[in-house]
Amino acid sequence: MPSGIEVTKTALDDFKKIQKYMLLARKENATETYAELKEEYLTLKALLNVSGVNLTDIDKIKE
C-alpha cells in the first residue's frame, strides 16, 4: 500500500498534467474537453487540499 507522501506526489504530478491539458483545451476552444478535464482537476485539487498542499503557487487555472 502506498504511503501518504506517495499518494500526494502522484496527485501533484496528475494535477500539473491536468492543468497543462486544460490550458491547451482552453486555447483550442475545446469546451467539452475542458469540462471533462475540469472534473478531474477539481477532484485532484480537493485531494491535495485535504493533504495539506498549498496550491497558491502551482494552481495555474485559479477556478
C-alpha positions in Angstrom: 0.0 0.0 0.0 1.4 3.4 -1.0 2.3 5.9 1.7 0.6 9.3 2.1 3.6 11.0 0.6 3.5 8.7 -2.5 -0.2 9.4 -2.9 0.4 13.1 -2.6 3.2 13.1 -5.1 1.1 11.2 -7.6 -1.7 13.6 -7.1 0.6 16.6 -7.6 2.0 15.1 -10.8 -1.5 14.4 -12.1 -2.6 17.9 -11.1 0.2 19.6 -13.1 -0.6 17.4 -16.1 -4.3 18.1 -16.0 -3.7 21.9 -15.8 -1.4 21.6 -18.8 -4.2 19.9 -20.8 -6.8 22.3 -19.5 -4.8 25.3 -20.7 -4.4 23.7 -24.1 -8.1 22.9 -24.3 -9.0 26.4 -23.4 -6.5 27.8 -26.1 -8.1 25.5 -28.7 -11.6 26.4 -27.5 -12.3 22.7 -26.8 -15.1 23.3 -24.4 -16.2 19.7 -23.9 -12.7 18.5 -23.3 -12.1 21.4 -20.9 -15.2 20.5 -19.0 -14.1 16.8 -18.6 -10.7 17.9 -17.5 -12.1 20.3 -15.0 -13.9 17.5 -13.2 -10.6 15.7 -12.7 -8.9 19.0 -11.8 -11.4 19.7 -9.0 -11.1 16.2 -7.6 -7.3 16.4 -7.5 -7.5 19.9 -6.1 -9.7 18.7 -3.2 -7.4 15.7 -2.5 -4.4 18.0 -2.4 -6.1 20.5 -0.1 -7.1 17.7 2.3 -3.4 16.5 2.2 -2.3 20.0 3.3 -0.7 21.0 0.0 -0.6 24.8 -0.6 -1.8 25.2 -4.2 -1.3 29.0 -4.3 1.8 29.0 -6.4 1.1 25.9 -8.5 -2.5 26.4 -9.4 -2.5 28.0 -12.9 -6.2 27.7 -13.5 -7.4 29.5 -10.4 -11.1 28.3 -10.7 
